[in-house]
Amino acid sequence: MSADALAVEIRALPSPVADPETAQALVGRAEALAAQAPLPADIERRLADVLRFIPKGPPPSWIWPRTWIRAARLLSERELEPLSRSDAPVYLSALGALKLARAGVRNAGVDDWLLSTRDYEQLTADERAELEPFVLALSPAAAVELRIADHSD
């Protein structure tokens, strides 16, 4: 599918995201689009909205954390940074925090998310390796969790 067709499909999805099917469709199409072209700003904002959606009640298995991490993987620091300062609930994720820390953005929100051990298994080995020095500086105990996740692949 062409980049233009993917962008049209993304823009046609319901907004704001309120269910896992829509979120997964949005992220999946955005991943396909990002493989072909830079994401347009309006589509990046739609992805950032995925990180702003926190379902009521317990999330079904790992659908939401996986979806949030996939969305964070696609977002630029420009979209992630406001999320790190948000007073509203967001799921920045350890990966979103890593992207910001690499860009020199550090605040309490970023540091808290760097220590989000529940995300470590969802990251690639390369992402975990990049995350380790930041985590080690904040919490040796969390660094152990990161190393355990690295050996679970």
C-alpha positions as CSV (number, residue, x, y, z in Angstrom):
1,M,0.0,0.0,0.0
2,S,1.3,3.5,-0.8
3,A,2.3,6.0,1.8
4,D,-0.5,8.3,0.7
5,A,-3.1,5.5,1.0
6,L,-1.8,4.5,4.5
7,A,-2.0,8.2,5.6
8,V,-5.6,8.3,4.4
9,E,-6.5,5.1,6.3
10,I,-4.9,6.4,9.4
11,R,-6.7,9.7,9.2
12,A,-10.0,7.9,8.7
13,L,-9.6,5.9,12.0
14,P,-11.8,7.0,14.9
15,S,-10.3,9.7,17.1
16,P,-9.5,9.8,20.0
17,V,-8.5,6.2,20.3
18,A,-10.7,4.4,22.8
19,D,-10.2,0.7,22.2
20,P,-7.4,-1.8,21.5
21,E,-8.5,-2.6,17.9
22,T,-8.4,1.1,16.8
23,A,-5.1,1.6,18.6
24,Q,-3.5,-1.5,17.0
25,A,-4.8,-0.5,13.6
26,L,-3.4,3.0,14.0
27,V,0.0,1.9,15.2
28,G,0.2,-0.9,12.6
29,R,-0.6,1.4,9.7
30,A,1.8,4.1,11.1
31,E,4.6,1.4,11.2
32,A,3.9,0.6,7.6
33,L,3.9,4.3,6.7
34,A,7.1,5.0,8.6
35,A,8.8,2.2,6.7
36,Q,8.1,4.2,3.5
37,A,8.2,7.9,4.5
38,P,8.6,10.2,7.5
39,L,5.4,10.4,9.5
40,P,3.4,13.6,8.9
41,A,2.9,15.8,12.0
42,D,-0.8,15.1,12.3
43,I,-0.2,11.4,12.3
44,E,2.5,11.7,14.9
45,R,-0.1,13.6,17.0
46,R,-2.6,10.8,16.6
47,L,0.1,8.3,17.8
48,A,0.9,10.6,20.8
49,D,-2.9,10.3,21.6
50,V,-2.4,6.6,21.9
51,L,0.0,7.2,24.8
52,R,-2.6,9.5,26.4
53,F,-5.3,6.8,26.4
54,I,-5.3,4.8,29.6
55,P,-8.1,2.2,29.6
56,K,-10.4,1.9,32.6
57,G,-9.9,-1.3,34.6
58,P,-7.1,-3.8,34.1
59,P,-5.6,-3.8,30.6
60,P,-6.1,-7.0,28.7
61,S,-2.8,-8.9,28.9
62,W,0.0,-7.1,27.2
63,I,-2.1,-5.5,24.4
64,W,-1.8,-2.0,25.7
65,P,1.8,-1.9,26.9
66,R,2.9,-3.5,23.6
67,T,0.8,-1.0,21.6
68,W,2.1,2.0,23.7
69,I,5.7,0.9,23.1
70,R,5.2,0.4,19.4
71,A,3.7,3.9,19.2
72,A,6.6,5.4,21.2
73,R,9.0,3.8,18.9
74,L,7.6,5.8,16.0
75,L,7.3,9.2,17.8
76,S,9.8,12.0,17.6
77,E,11.1,13.7,20.7
78,R,8.9,16.7,19.7
79,E,5.8,14.7,20.5
80,L,7.2,12.7,23.4
81,E,8.6,15.6,25.4
82,P,5.2,17.2,26.3
83,L,4.0,13.8,27.5
84,S,6.9,13.6,29.9
85,R,5.6,16.7,31.6
86,S,1.9,15.9,31.5
87,D,-0.1,16.1,34.7
88,A,-2.7,13.8,33.0
89,P,-2.1,10.1,33.0
90,V,0.0,9.0,30.0
91,Y,2.0,5.9,29.1
92,L,5.3,7.4,28.0
93,S,7.0,4.0,28.4
94,A,10.6,3.2,29.1
95,L,11.3,3.5,25.3
96,G,9.7,7.0,25.1
97,A,11.8,8.0,28.1
98,L,14.9,6.5,26.5
99,K,14.4,8.5,23.3
100,L,14.0,11.7,25.4
101,A,17.1,10.9,27.6
102,R,19.2,10.3,24.5
103,A,18.1,13.7,23.2
104,G,19.1,15.3,26.6
105,V,15.6,15.7,27.9
106,R,15.6,14.8,31.6
107,N,12.9,15.5,34.2
108,A,11.1,13.5,36.9
109,G,8.7,12.0,34.4
110,V,11.5,10.8,32.1
111,D,13.5,9.3,35.0
112,D,10.4,7.5,36.4
113,W,9.7,5.9,33.0
114,L,13.3,4.9,32.5
115,L,12.8,2.7,35.6
116,S,9.6,1.1,34.2
117,T,10.7,-2.5,34.5
118,R,7.4,-3.8,33.1
119,D,8.5,-2.5,29.7
120,Y,11.9,-4.0,29.6
121,E,10.9,-7.3,28.0
122,Q,9.0,-5.4,25.2
123,L,12.2,-3.6,24.1
124,T,14.7,-4.9,21.6
125,A,18.1,-6.0,22.7
126,D,19.6,-2.8,21.2
127,E,17.1,-0.6,23.0
128,R,17.8,-2.4,26.3
129,A,21.6,-1.9,25.8
130,E,21.0,1.8,25.2
131,L,18.8,2.1,28.2
132,E,21.2,0.4,30.6
133,P,23.5,3.3,31.4
134,F,20.6,5.6,32.2
135,V,18.9,3.0,34.4
136,L,22.1,2.1,36.2
137,A,22.7,5.7,37.1
138,L,19.2,5.9,38.6
139,S,18.8,2.4,40.2
140,P,21.2,-0.5,40.3
141,A,18.2,-2.7,41.2
142,A,16.3,-1.7,38.1
143,A,19.5,-2.4,36.0
144,V,19.4,-6.0,37.3
145,E,15.8,-6.3,36.0
146,L,16.9,-4.9,32.6
147,R,19.7,-7.5,32.4
148,I,17.3,-10.2,33.3
149,A,15.0,-9.1,30.5
150,D,18.0,-9.0,28.1
151,H,18.5,-12.7,28.8
152,S,14.9,-13.7,28.3
153,D,15.0,-13.2,24.5
